[in-house]
Amino acid sequence: MKDSLFAELLESVEQMDEIVKGEREPAKERFVAASRLKLIRKKVNLSQPKFAMLIGVELSTLRNWEQGRREPTGPAKVLIKAIERDPENVIKACISS
């Protein structure tokens, strides 16, 4: 491995360690954490089956996300973030479609 690549990898590991210890903030959140997803669903007062139907995914997929086994990607991730930011209008738009 080239020295420059190794140095870059080592720096990434050190930054990750600082984030885990709370000494540094992550640059950008790129996923919807399982605990946050569950809070979003509960905030809009929907059961798992109803929330899964609303966002167009299988119930098992939603359960995997909420249990931290997998993370939402693509359109589902964007839709979940939109629901979090403006639940009333996004849900209304999803239901009218």
Backbone bond lengths (Angstrom), bond angles and torsions (degrees), N, CA, C in turn:
res aa  C-N    CA-C-N  psi(-1)  N-CA   C-N-CA  omega(-1)  CA-C   N-CA-C  phi
1 M - - - 1.448 - - 1.522 108.55 -
2 K 1.320 115.95 138.40 1.451 119.90 179.00 1.519 109.98 -66.39
3 D 1.327 115.15 147.87 1.463 120.36 -179.79 1.528 111.86 -59.13
4 S 1.328 117.68 -38.67 1.461 120.72 -177.89 1.529 110.99 -66.69
5 L 1.336 117.03 -38.97 1.465 120.21 177.86 1.521 111.02 -67.75
6 F 1.324 116.03 -41.16 1.454 120.11 178.26 1.522 110.84 -63.03
7 A 1.321 117.36 -42.21 1.469 121.80 179.00 1.528 110.57 -62.32
8 E 1.326 117.07 -40.76 1.460 121.78 178.87 1.536 110.77 -65.78
9 L 1.318 115.69 -42.37 1.461 120.59 177.75 1.524 110.68 -63.42
10 L 1.307 117.14 -45.09 1.460 121.87 179.24 1.534 110.83 -61.14
11 E 1.329 116.72 -41.92 1.466 120.54 178.57 1.533 110.45 -62.47
12 S 1.329 117.86 -40.42 1.464 121.92 178.27 1.524 111.11 -62.58
13 V 1.316 116.54 -42.68 1.464 120.94 178.92 1.535 110.50 -63.96
14 E 1.320 116.74 -41.76 1.471 120.72 178.37 1.524 110.83 -64.04
15 Q 1.338 117.56 -40.55 1.458 121.10 178.18 1.523 110.69 -65.12
16 M 1.330 116.89 -41.41 1.457 121.05 177.92 1.524 110.49 -60.43
17 D 1.314 116.30 -42.67 1.457 121.20 178.86 1.534 110.75 -61.37
18 E 1.324 117.29 -41.35 1.462 121.59 178.12 1.531 110.81 -64.57
19 I 1.319 117.57 -38.80 1.468 121.45 178.30 1.516 110.02 -65.17
20 V 1.331 116.82 -45.78 1.465 121.33 179.90 1.528 111.14 -61.50
21 K 1.321 117.35 -38.18 1.470 121.93 179.86 1.530 112.44 -78.15
22 G 1.338 117.20 -8.05 1.458 120.94 -179.24 1.514 113.72 82.55
23 E 1.306 117.51 13.00 1.465 121.84 -178.95 1.527 111.35 -87.33
24 R 1.323 116.77 -10.20 1.465 121.20 -176.30 1.529 107.95 -148.69
25 E 1.322 116.35 144.61 1.461 121.37 176.31 1.531 108.96 -87.65
26 P 1.323 117.16 142.95 1.463 118.57 174.67 1.529 109.94 -62.85
27 A 1.301 116.38 147.54 1.462 120.92 -178.17 1.517 111.01 -62.67
28 K 1.324 118.10 -42.76 1.444 121.50 -177.32 1.517 108.28 -161.55
29 E 1.318 115.97 136.57 1.451 119.58 176.84 1.515 108.56 -81.43
30 R 1.312 116.82 125.83 1.462 120.26 -175.17 1.519 112.67 -113.41
31 F 1.310 117.71 7.23 1.450 119.56 -178.71 1.521 109.34 -143.06
32 V 1.311 115.03 165.41 1.455 120.79 175.45 1.519 106.23 -100.54
33 A 1.326 116.61 110.01 1.462 120.72 -177.05 1.530 110.02 -62.91
34 A 1.330 115.65 147.89 1.461 121.24 -178.35 1.523 111.43 -55.82
35 S 1.326 117.17 -44.88 1.463 120.00 -178.42 1.525 110.94 -65.61
36 R 1.330 117.22 -36.45 1.459 120.46 179.55 1.525 110.71 -70.01
37 L 1.317 117.17 -39.03 1.452 121.20 178.43 1.526 110.21 -60.34
38 K 1.308 116.38 -44.51 1.460 120.45 179.63 1.535 110.60 -63.17
39 L 1.324 117.13 -40.19 1.467 120.79 177.69 1.531 111.42 -64.81
40 I 1.318 117.13 -40.06 1.465 120.98 178.05 1.523 109.51 -61.25
41 R 1.318 116.50 -46.48 1.471 120.86 -179.40 1.521 110.81 -62.43
42 K 1.324 116.47 -43.36 1.465 119.89 -179.75 1.528 111.62 -68.90
43 K 1.335 116.73 -34.01 1.462 121.08 179.20 1.527 111.01 -61.74
44 V 1.321 116.77 -36.26 1.461 120.46 178.83 1.529 111.56 -89.70
45 N 1.324 115.89 4.57 1.462 123.05 173.37 1.533 112.95 57.77
46 L 1.333 115.46 49.04 1.458 120.32 177.67 1.524 110.12 -121.37
47 S 1.320 115.18 142.22 1.463 120.25 174.48 1.520 108.52 -71.11
48 Q 1.333 115.67 167.55 1.460 119.11 177.01 1.525 111.98 -57.97
49 P 1.338 119.20 -46.89 1.468 118.45 -179.79 1.536 113.11 -61.11
50 K 1.325 117.15 -40.88 1.466 119.90 -178.76 1.531 111.18 -70.24
51 F 1.333 117.66 -39.39 1.460 120.60 179.33 1.528 110.04 -66.80
52 A 1.327 116.75 -41.76 1.469 120.70 178.25 1.525 110.31 -60.38
53 M 1.344 116.80 -43.92 1.458 120.45 178.70 1.533 110.35 -64.11
54 L 1.327 117.04 -40.76 1.460 121.67 -179.39 1.525 111.81 -58.42
55 I 1.344 116.39 -44.70 1.468 119.44 -176.66 1.528 113.08 -93.13
56 G 1.334 116.07 0.43 1.462 120.08 173.25 1.507 115.92 75.92
57 V 1.340 116.34 38.35 1.466 119.87 176.77 1.527 109.27 -126.90
58 E 1.296 115.24 161.22 1.462 120.61 175.63 1.530 109.49 -66.59
59 L 1.321 116.38 147.97 1.462 121.37 177.63 1.523 110.88 -57.55
60 S 1.324 116.84 -40.02 1.473 120.38 -179.99 1.530 110.97 -63.20
61 T 1.331 117.03 -34.24 1.462 120.85 177.98 1.523 109.81 -64.98
62 L 1.336 116.89 -47.86 1.458 120.70 178.48 1.528 111.08 -59.25
63 R 1.303 116.92 -42.78 1.474 120.51 179.22 1.524 110.58 -62.82
64 N 1.317 117.60 -41.31 1.469 120.35 177.14 1.525 110.98 -61.39
65 W 1.329 117.15 -40.12 1.466 120.88 177.52 1.517 110.64 -63.92
66 E 1.335 116.35 -47.71 1.463 119.88 -176.64 1.520 112.41 -67.70
67 Q 1.306 117.02 -25.94 1.464 120.51 178.82 1.527 112.14 -91.55
68 G 1.322 116.72 3.30 1.456 121.09 175.77 1.508 115.38 77.28
69 R 1.327 118.16 10.80 1.468 120.67 179.28 1.520 111.85 -76.30
70 R 1.334 115.08 -30.99 1.461 121.43 -179.95 1.509 108.57 -142.19
71 E 1.331 116.39 169.14 1.460 121.76 178.22 1.519 109.61 -123.62
72 P 1.335 116.19 144.17 1.461 118.20 175.42 1.526 110.30 -63.45
73 T 1.318 115.87 147.77 1.463 120.92 178.08 1.520 109.18 -134.81
74 G 1.297 115.17 168.50 1.457 122.36 172.97 1.511 114.61 53.14
75 P 1.350 115.99 -135.81 1.455 120.71 -175.69 1.530 113.50 -59.58
76 A 1.324 117.62 -35.74 1.469 120.00 -179.89 1.525 110.59 -62.90
77 K 1.320 117.19 -42.10 1.468 120.88 179.36 1.522 110.47 -62.74
78 V 1.316 116.64 -43.03 1.461 121.20 179.92 1.526 110.25 -65.14
79 L 1.327 116.87 -43.19 1.462 120.66 179.93 1.526 111.22 -63.89
80 I 1.322 117.90 -40.02 1.471 121.44 178.38 1.523 110.13 -63.38
81 K 1.322 117.16 -43.27 1.466 120.09 178.20 1.524 110.84 -64.92
82 A 1.334 117.63 -37.24 1.463 120.67 177.94 1.524 110.40 -65.74
83 I 1.319 117.20 -41.40 1.471 121.12 177.40 1.523 109.65 -62.07
84 E 1.320 116.61 -40.41 1.464 120.26 179.17 1.530 110.60 -62.00
85 R 1.322 118.04 -41.03 1.469 122.09 -175.43 1.522 113.37 -79.21
86 D 1.330 117.98 -36.44 1.465 121.30 -175.94 1.529 109.39 -146.19
87 P 1.330 116.66 68.14 1.461 119.60 -171.84 1.531 114.18 -58.20
88 E 1.304 117.57 -42.43 1.465 119.88 -175.61 1.527 112.06 -59.96
89 N 1.327 116.39 -52.15 1.469 119.73 -176.42 1.528 112.75 -73.02
90 V 1.318 117.75 -37.06 1.469 119.59 -179.45 1.523 110.27 -68.50
91 I 1.318 116.91 -43.32 1.473 119.28 179.12 1.519 109.80 -64.81
92 K 1.335 116.94 -41.61 1.459 120.76 177.79 1.532 109.88 -58.73
93 A 1.318 117.15 -43.69 1.466 121.25 179.90 1.525 111.13 -65.90
94 C 1.315 117.20 -38.24 1.472 120.11 -179.39 1.528 111.29 -68.62
95 I 1.314 115.75 -38.30 1.465 120.24 -177.78 1.526 110.94 -72.15
96 S 1.338 117.16 -35.61 1.469 119.73 -178.93 1.507 113.58 -75.09
97 S 1.318 117.95 -13.65 1.475 120.55 -176.73 1.498 111.79 -71.60
